[in-house]
């Protein structure tokens, strides 16, 4: 209520001209936004490492109150460097997955002995690492054993990676390696995101590997007990007999899967940076793998597809020209190259429903719609047009170009660009896609427009 009230007051002041700022202040704001976009502002309070678990504890409510009825957990996953790195060029994504949790209890229920009308509101906080295969190996050694995502092939790290993969492949306690064949000297950190499945599982995800299942456990009663986080282990989607399967050697489960509120399906993409194909998987509301379809990249080159979008009827793949550069990486360079002249593509895949309207996975064909150059790390929303069948509206954070947070070089018409500078300031962008049925021609973009800066 206070936020809404302040917003209304702000609009009135702005309309009256009373909220205007000087030209100098405006320039300061522009400079600050530019510095953030260029990565000069480091946000150390979010990027600094904890380096040890934090036991759950009550934390004071310093301002305001927890609304009655607001009870549950809020979790945040992110990288945390537990050990001193073995290389100098460290990327802030290299840290192990560390899940912070806050439990809010908004006063529901009564505590015994406190009186009928006594209601208790409190907050609880803690933090714990996701215990991946690489994390446990380094914990046992007491030091780092892997390099980071910016390093080119280094023999000792490659040997360590192969040892880990084969050890976990033949271990009775593991379903296999936690990263596909093309990820060797980097560990799966499970530090990218969190997802809840319809079957009640919490997954900690990693861009280039399999997800880990974690769970929150309460020790003691509701009032005095504490929460702890446990790593259940490497997650494998259940497969029906003679149905699709998830292979830990071949597949990854990218950072941003999607939960459908209608069918309760969980959809994810799995791309191969060395090969020429990617996969789209769909899990049922019982965490069974309904389909695992394979598709070719539109331009034959492997690209980083960090996110995608879904509507009630379609899956929208966002394929932009942030391309894996194997030759450059093998020669000691960065793993990616962004092409400033390649087109982007949106891939449209039909979602399937059974006779009862329940989710049935996805189709095996994809329709590629060519779009302008640019990169979208994250989708914001997508929906089917209410009036025109086949029209899809997509909103995403669009960059003019990206250096992949220090992991990419740039090229133009195949020519390497030296000292190329890019301001990675995202804008909320809208596309309206006119998709077509098989045999009815090519799809096209009807609208491509900037909505606002993000």
C-alpha positions as a printed Julia matrix, in Angstrom:
454×3 Matrix{Float64}:
  0.0     0.0     0.0
  2.82    2.38    0.9
  4.6     1.65   -2.38
  1.44    2.33   -4.39
  0.8     5.53   -2.44
  4.37    6.74   -2.99
  4.07    5.92   -6.69
  0.92    8.05   -7.01
  2.57   10.95   -5.18
  5.64   10.61   -7.41
  3.53   10.82  -10.55
  1.78   13.96   -9.29
  5.09   15.61   -8.42
  6.54   14.65  -11.79
  3.53   16.03  -13.61
  3.88   19.31  -11.7
  7.56   19.56  -12.54
  8.53   19.45   -8.87
 10.43   16.18   -9.21
 12.77   17.31  -11.98
 16.51   17.01  -11.41
 19.34   19.12  -12.65
 21.24   18.37  -15.84
 24.29   17.44  -13.78
 22.31   14.89  -11.76
 20.91   13.39  -14.95
 24.42   13.02  -16.35
 25.48   11.3   -13.11
 22.63    8.83  -13.46
 23.51    8.12  -17.1
 27.16    7.57  -16.15
 26.15    5.23  -13.34
 23.96    3.15  -15.68
 26.82    3.0   -18.2
 29.26    1.78  -15.54
 26.87   -0.94  -14.43
 26.36   -2.03  -18.03
 30.1    -2.23  -18.62
 30.63   -4.31  -15.51
 32.6    -1.6   -13.69
 30.24   -1.72  -10.73
 31.0    -5.07   -9.18
 28.23   -5.53   -6.58
 30.72   -7.06   -4.16
 28.08   -7.54   -1.47
 26.41  -10.09   -3.76
 29.55  -11.56   -5.34
 31.81  -11.97   -2.3
 32.2   -15.54   -1.03
 30.85  -16.88    2.26
 33.15  -19.95    2.1
 31.31  -21.86    4.82
 27.76  -23.02    5.54
 25.61  -20.77    7.7
 23.62  -22.55   10.39
 19.98  -21.61   10.44
 19.08  -18.92   12.95
 16.33  -16.47   13.82
 16.93  -13.03   12.36
 15.37   -9.81   13.66
 12.68   -7.93   11.8
 14.27   -4.48   11.78
 11.48   -2.63   10.0
  7.8    -3.23    9.41
  6.16   -6.61    9.96
  5.53   -9.92    8.24
  1.92   -9.93    7.0
 -0.35  -12.49    8.62
 -0.61  -15.55    6.41
  2.68  -14.98    4.57
  4.51  -18.16    5.49
  7.04  -20.2     3.56
 10.57  -20.16    2.17
 12.38  -17.84   -0.2
 15.57  -19.33   -1.71
 18.4   -17.73   -3.67
 21.12  -19.67   -5.49
 24.45  -18.24   -6.62
 28.21  -18.91   -6.99
 30.48  -19.01   -3.94
 34.23  -19.73   -4.19
 34.89  -22.14   -1.32
 38.6   -22.75   -2.09
 41.4   -20.58   -3.4
 41.31  -20.9    -7.21
 44.13  -22.62   -9.1
 44.09  -20.07  -11.93
 44.4   -16.28  -11.99
 41.66  -15.47  -14.49
 38.63  -16.29  -12.34
 35.08  -15.66  -13.49
 32.54  -14.9   -10.81
 30.37  -17.79  -12.1
 33.1   -20.27  -11.09
 31.98  -20.63   -7.46
 30.1   -23.6    -6.04
 26.33  -23.35   -5.81
 25.35  -21.79   -2.49
 21.68  -21.64   -1.52
 20.56  -18.96    0.93
 17.12  -19.42    2.45
 14.79  -17.22    4.44
 11.82  -18.76    6.17
  8.98  -16.34    6.86
  6.29  -17.13    9.4
  3.57  -14.54    9.29
  1.84  -15.24   12.56
 -0.45  -18.11   11.58
 -1.28  -20.44   14.48
 -0.89  -20.16   18.22
  2.0   -21.17   20.4
  1.18  -23.41   23.37
  1.16  -21.53   26.66
  1.11  -18.08   25.04
 -2.64  -17.51   25.29
 -5.39  -17.9    22.75
 -4.81  -14.6    20.99
 -0.99  -14.67   21.02
  0.36  -14.97   17.48
  4.0   -15.42   16.62
  5.72  -13.86   13.58
  9.39  -14.5    12.85
 12.03  -14.92   10.15
 14.78  -17.55    9.92
 17.9   -17.49    7.74
 20.59  -19.99    6.73
 22.87  -21.0     3.86
 24.43  -24.19    2.53
 26.42  -25.45   -0.47
 24.96  -27.78   -3.07
 27.15  -30.87   -2.65
 27.91  -31.76   -6.25
 30.42  -34.38   -7.39
 33.12  -31.72   -7.84
 32.3   -30.09   -4.5
 32.72  -33.39   -2.62
 35.98  -34.17   -4.44
 37.42  -30.78   -3.46
 36.05  -31.07    0.08
 37.9   -34.36    0.52
 41.12  -32.89   -0.94
 40.79  -29.66    1.04
 41.57  -27.58   -2.04
 40.39  -26.7    -5.55
 40.81  -29.38   -8.24
 39.09  -27.75  -11.23
 39.63  -24.63  -13.31
 36.98  -22.1   -14.32
 34.78  -21.48  -17.34
 37.21  -19.07  -19.06
 40.18  -21.46  -19.23
 41.34  -23.24  -22.36
 42.22  -26.96  -22.14
 44.84  -27.61  -19.42
 46.12  -31.19  -19.21
 46.05  -31.73  -15.4
 42.47  -30.44  -15.23
 41.45  -32.59  -18.2
 42.84  -35.71  -16.49
 41.02  -34.81  -13.28
 37.8   -34.32  -15.24
 38.03  -37.7   -16.97
 38.83  -39.41  -13.67
 35.75  -37.88  -12.07
 33.5   -38.77  -15.0
 34.5   -42.44  -15.13
 34.5   -42.82  -11.35
 30.93  -41.59  -11.16
 29.89  -43.6   -14.21
 30.85  -46.91  -12.57
 29.91  -45.96   -9.01
 26.95  -47.81   -7.49
 25.92  -44.62   -5.68
 25.77  -42.39   -8.76
 23.61  -42.45  -11.92
 26.56  -41.12  -13.93
 28.66  -37.97  -14.45
 26.93  -34.68  -13.63
 27.97  -32.97  -16.89
 27.92  -34.06  -20.56
 30.85  -35.35  -22.6
 31.88  -31.88  -23.82
 32.4   -30.46  -20.29
 35.58  -31.99  -18.89
 37.89  -29.72  -16.91
 35.14  -27.62  -15.29
 32.93  -29.01  -12.54
 29.17  -28.82  -12.35
 28.66  -26.1    -9.74
 24.81  -26.2    -9.63
 24.91  -22.44   -9.08
 22.65  -21.05  -11.84
 19.07  -21.34  -10.66
 16.37  -23.14   -8.7
 13.27  -24.92   -9.97
 10.38  -26.72   -8.26
  8.9   -29.67  -10.12
  5.23  -30.63   -9.99
  6.32  -33.74   -8.09
  7.61  -31.55   -5.25
 11.34  -31.71   -5.96
 13.61  -28.65   -5.69
 16.32  -28.61   -8.38
 19.53  -26.59   -8.34
 20.48  -26.08  -11.98
 23.7   -25.54  -13.91
 23.94  -24.24  -17.49
 26.2   -27.02  -18.77
 25.23  -30.0   -16.64
 22.54  -32.02  -14.92
 20.48  -30.59  -12.05
 20.85  -31.58   -8.4
 17.9   -32.31   -6.15
 18.0   -30.52   -2.8
 15.52  -30.46    0.07
 14.79  -28.39    3.16
 14.56  -30.36    6.41
 13.19  -29.03    9.69
 14.66  -30.32   12.94
 12.5   -29.74   16.01
  9.08  -28.13   16.36
  7.63  -25.32   14.29
  8.57  -22.62   16.79
 12.01  -23.58   18.13
 13.19  -25.91   15.37
 15.8   -25.09   12.73
 15.97  -25.62    8.97
 18.84  -27.31    7.18
 19.44  -27.95    3.49
 20.41  -31.38    2.23
 21.64  -32.41   -1.22
 19.64  -35.47   -2.22
 21.83  -36.12   -5.27
 22.03  -35.93   -9.03
 18.55  -35.69  -10.55
 17.46  -37.95  -13.4
 13.98  -37.51  -14.92
 12.04  -40.76  -14.68
 11.57  -42.58  -17.98
  8.56  -44.64  -18.99
  9.17  -48.0   -20.62
 10.15  -47.61  -24.31
  9.92  -43.82  -23.91
 12.41  -40.96  -24.08
 15.36  -41.01  -21.69
 17.8   -38.5   -20.19
 21.48  -39.42  -20.61
 23.95  -37.69  -18.27
 26.77  -38.18  -20.81
 24.84  -36.54  -23.66
 22.4   -34.07  -22.1
 22.43  -31.0   -19.92
 19.54  -29.25  -18.2
 20.0   -25.54  -18.74
 19.58  -22.89  -16.09
 16.05  -21.77  -16.95
 13.45  -24.49  -17.25
  9.76  -23.56  -17.45
  6.8   -24.74  -15.39
  3.42  -24.7   -17.12
  0.66  -23.6   -14.72
 -2.0   -25.3   -16.87
 -0.57  -28.79  -17.44
  2.05  -28.7   -14.61
  4.66  -29.92  -17.11
  8.29  -28.91  -16.67
 10.04  -28.0   -19.94
 13.81  -27.66  -20.41
 16.39  -27.36  -23.17
 19.66  -29.24  -23.55
 22.23  -27.97  -26.03
 25.49  -29.42  -27.31
 28.23  -26.84  -27.8
 30.47  -29.14  -29.83
 27.84  -30.86  -31.96
 25.21  -29.42  -34.27
 22.06  -30.38  -32.36
 20.08  -29.47  -29.27
 17.25  -31.15  -27.39
 13.95  -30.13  -25.78
 12.68  -32.19  -22.87
  9.23  -32.21  -21.26
  8.47  -33.75  -17.85
  4.98  -34.65  -16.65
  3.29  -33.57  -13.42
  4.71  -36.81  -11.94
  8.28  -35.94  -13.02
  8.26  -38.52  -15.81
  9.96  -37.66  -19.09
  7.18  -37.39  -21.69
  9.39  -36.44  -24.63
 13.0   -35.64  -25.5
 13.11  -34.29  -29.04
 16.27  -33.46  -31.01
 16.65  -30.5   -33.4
 19.36  -28.95  -35.59
 20.69  -25.44  -35.01
 19.3   -23.11  -37.71
 22.7   -21.99  -39.0
 24.62  -25.18  -38.26
 26.7   -23.5   -35.53
 26.32  -24.26  -31.83
 25.15  -21.25  -29.85
 24.5   -20.53  -26.2
 20.74  -20.78  -25.66
 20.47  -19.65  -22.06
 16.7   -19.26  -21.91
 13.49  -19.84  -23.87
  9.76  -19.2   -23.48
  6.49  -21.11  -23.53
  2.85  -20.31  -24.27
 -0.14  -22.58  -23.78
  0.34  -24.04  -27.25
  3.99  -23.44  -28.2
  7.63  -23.5   -27.17
  9.72  -20.52  -28.35
 13.46  -21.2   -28.73
 15.71  -18.11  -28.72
 18.8   -18.78  -30.84
 21.18  -15.82  -31.1
 24.69  -15.52  -32.64
 26.71  -16.09  -29.45
 28.62  -18.98  -30.99
 30.9   -21.56  -29.41
 34.4   -21.19  -30.89
 36.22  -24.48  -30.44
 39.29  -23.48  -32.47
 39.73  -20.25  -30.51
 39.32  -22.07  -27.21
 41.84  -24.8   -28.12
 44.38  -22.1   -28.98
 44.13  -20.54  -25.54
 41.39  -18.01  -26.26
 37.89  -17.4   -24.93
 35.2   -20.06  -25.5
 32.67  -17.89  -27.41
 32.52  -15.43  -30.29
 29.63  -13.05  -30.87
 28.84  -12.31  -34.53
 27.59   -8.78  -35.09
 26.27   -9.64  -38.56
 24.57  -13.02  -38.11
 20.79  -13.14  -37.83
 18.95  -14.33  -34.77
 16.27  -17.02  -35.02
 13.17  -17.91  -33.07
 12.26  -21.6   -33.17
  8.58  -22.52  -32.75
  7.65  -26.02  -31.52
  4.09  -27.18  -30.98
  3.16  -28.48  -27.54
  1.03  -31.63  -27.42
 -2.1   -32.4   -25.41
 -3.87  -35.73  -24.95
 -7.61  -36.35  -25.28
 -8.19  -35.15  -21.72
 -6.33  -31.89  -22.32
 -3.38  -33.01  -20.21
  0.18  -32.29  -21.25
  1.7   -34.69  -23.73
  5.2   -33.35  -24.36
  6.17  -31.54  -27.56
  6.27  -32.11  -31.29
  9.25  -33.34  -33.29
  9.3   -30.51  -35.84
 10.54  -26.93  -35.46
  9.77  -23.81  -37.49
 12.58  -21.23  -37.6
 11.7   -17.53  -37.98
 14.58  -15.22  -38.86
 15.03  -12.09  -36.73
 17.42   -9.16  -36.35
 20.86   -9.39  -34.76
 20.96   -9.13  -30.96
 21.0   -11.3   -27.85
 18.4   -12.16  -25.21
 19.66  -13.74  -22.0
 16.2   -13.99  -20.5
 12.62  -14.12  -21.66
 10.07  -12.14  -19.66
  6.7   -13.38  -20.95
  5.04  -15.05  -23.91
  1.44  -15.78  -24.8
 -0.82  -16.85  -27.65
 -2.87  -14.1   -29.26
 -6.47  -14.27  -28.04
 -8.0   -13.49  -31.42
 -5.64  -14.65  -34.17
 -4.62  -18.29  -34.26
 -0.91  -18.73  -34.86
  0.13  -15.32  -33.51
  2.51  -15.37  -30.54
  3.68  -12.39  -28.49
  7.15  -12.63  -26.92
  8.77  -10.25  -24.44
 12.47  -10.56  -23.58
 15.47   -8.58  -22.36
 17.37   -7.71  -25.52
 20.98   -6.56  -25.85
 22.41   -5.06  -29.04
 25.35   -7.46  -28.58
 27.03   -9.34  -25.73
 30.5   -10.29  -24.62
 29.04  -13.08  -22.45
 30.31  -11.4   -19.27
 33.92  -11.58  -20.41
 33.75  -14.96  -22.16
 33.44  -13.9   -25.81
 35.31  -12.18  -28.63
 33.56  -10.42  -31.53
 33.51  -10.85  -35.28
 31.93   -9.06  -38.23
 31.39  -10.84  -41.57
 33.78  -13.52  -40.37
 36.51  -10.97  -39.52
 37.74  -10.78  -35.93
 37.11   -7.42  -34.26
 39.86   -6.17  -31.96
 39.11   -4.0   -28.9
 35.41   -4.07  -29.68
 33.44   -2.28  -26.96
 29.84   -3.07  -26.15
 27.49   -1.52  -23.63
 25.46   -4.4   -22.25
 22.36   -2.42  -21.35
 19.23   -4.53  -21.78
 15.96   -3.21  -23.1
 12.57   -4.83  -22.8
 11.71   -5.88  -26.35
  8.53   -7.24  -27.88
  8.17   -9.5   -30.89
  4.93  -10.64  -32.49
  5.54  -13.88  -34.38
  3.23  -15.06  -37.14
  3.67  -18.84  -37.0
  2.23  -21.09  -39.68
  1.16  -24.69  -39.95
  3.18  -27.25  -41.89
  2.97  -26.68  -45.64
  1.59  -23.14  -45.36
  4.81  -21.24  -46.02
  7.28  -19.53  -43.71
  6.57  -17.76  -40.46
  7.51  -14.11  -40.06
  7.86  -11.29  -37.56
  5.0    -8.82  -37.58
  6.34   -6.57  -34.83
  9.74   -5.92  -33.27
  9.78   -2.98  -30.89
 11.53   -1.62  -27.81
  9.23   -1.26  -24.82
 11.58    0.35  -22.27
 15.02    0.1   -20.7
 15.44   -2.61  -18.08
